[in-house]
């Protein structure tokens, strides 16, 4: 789905990043590649992607990249609270 400005919606961006990461993880598990090297590459790639999304004013992709970084590294706000991401109900 595209948003009004022609970009990818936040939900769609998150699904795409999540699906891509799952595929990368499966490929790594099969090949036995060095996980630390791959993690470094993935972090750099996500940082670059979030920077490009910021330049394109696409907050959905920025949020997706940051969420994935949080998930991969466990350094985000929700990582320290003992549970995953929860939306507030209004």
C-alpha positions in Angstrom: 0.0 0.0 0.0 1.2 3.5 -0.8 0.5 6.6 1.3 -0.9 9.8 -0.1 2.5 11.1 -1.1 3.4 7.9 -3.1 5.6 6.3 -0.5 5.1 3.0 1.3 2.8 3.0 4.3 4.3 2.5 7.8 2.6 -0.9 8.2 3.7 -2.1 4.7 7.3 -0.8 5.3 7.4 -2.8 8.6 6.1 -5.9 6.9 8.7 -5.6 4.1 11.6 -5.1 6.5 10.4 -7.9 8.8 10.0 -10.3 5.8 13.4 -9.4 4.4 15.1 -9.9 7.8 13.4 -13.3 8.2 14.8 -14.4 4.8 18.3 -13.1 5.7 18.2 -15.0 9.0 17.1 -18.2 7.3 19.9 -17.8 4.7 22.5 -17.3 7.5 21.3 -20.3 9.5 21.8 -22.4 6.3 25.3 -21.1 5.5 26.9 -20.7 8.9 28.1 -17.2 8.1 29.8 -15.1 10.9 26.9 -13.6 12.8 28.8 -10.7 14.2 29.9 -9.6 10.8 26.4 -10.0 9.4 24.9 -8.0 12.4 27.4 -5.2 11.7 26.3 -5.2 8.0 22.6 -5.3 8.8 22.9 -2.4 11.3 24.8 -0.3 8.8 22.2 -1.1 6.1 19.3 -0.3 8.3 20.9 3.0 9.4 21.5 3.9 5.7 17.9 2.9 4.8 16.5 5.0 7.6 18.6 8.0 6.5 17.4 7.7 3.0 13.8 7.4 4.2 14.2 10.6 6.3 15.5 12.5 3.2 12.4 11.2 1.3 10.2 12.2 4.2 8.9 8.7 4.6 8.3 8.2 8.4 6.9 4.7 8.0 10.1 3.3 6.6 12.1 5.2 9.3 10.0 3.7 12.0 10.3 0.2 10.5 14.1 0.4 10.3 14.3 1.7 13.9 12.0 -1.1 15.1 14.1 -3.7 13.3 17.3 -2.3 14.8 15.7 -2.4 18.3 14.6 -6.0 17.7 18.1 -7.1 16.5 20.1 -5.3 19.1 17.8 -5.2 22.1 18.7 -1.6 22.9 15.4 0.2 22.6 13.0 1.5 25.2 10.8 -1.6 25.2 13.7 -4.0 25.3 14.5 -2.9 28.8 11.0 -3.1 30.1 10.7 -6.9 29.7 8.1 -7.0 26.9 7.7 -6.3 23.2 6.2 -3.3 21.4 2.6 -2.6 22.6 0.3 0.0 21.1 -1.8 2.1 23.5 -5.5 1.6 23.0 -7.4 4.9 22.8 
